[in-house]
Amino acid sequence: MPSVRLIAASLVTATLFLAACNASKPAPVVTAPVAVAPEPPAPGVVGTAVGRDLDEKDKTIAIAAQSEAVNSGTRKAWKGDHGAYGFIVPGPESGAGGCRYYTHKIFIDGRPKEAKGQACKTGDVWRVTS
């Protein structure tokens, strides 16, 4: 009959062996969802010569108004902190391709500048493309 010491030693060996088997398995990879910040509005015509004389804060205000106008399909006016102001007039959605043209008129020191751009629909959101 096996001795108690032999049985105990066998149990310890088996336990260590099984523990080693479990320890060598890679831990499961758990991925957490990553929050993705929404893409900022494109500068559109504000990023061209028409917006060249705007300071950065006024450009940000003009770009936000431009994005809002093309998304809503309605005229949107804006006023900057340094005397610049303007308005955006979006056109109707075209039948093919889900795009619309818009006109952005900017007044800097009372002098008007105007440019035309385009926005296209991706899902439920309009994105300025030019």
Secondary structure as UniProt FT lines:
FT   HELIX           4..23
FT   HELIX           44..47
FT   HELIX           49..51
FT   TURN            52..53
FT   HELIX           56..72
FT   STRAND          76..79
FT   TURN            81..82
FT   STRAND          85..90
FT   TURN            95..97
FT   STRAND          99..108
FT   TURN            109..110
FT   STRAND          111..122
FT   TURN            123..124
FT   STRAND          125..128
//
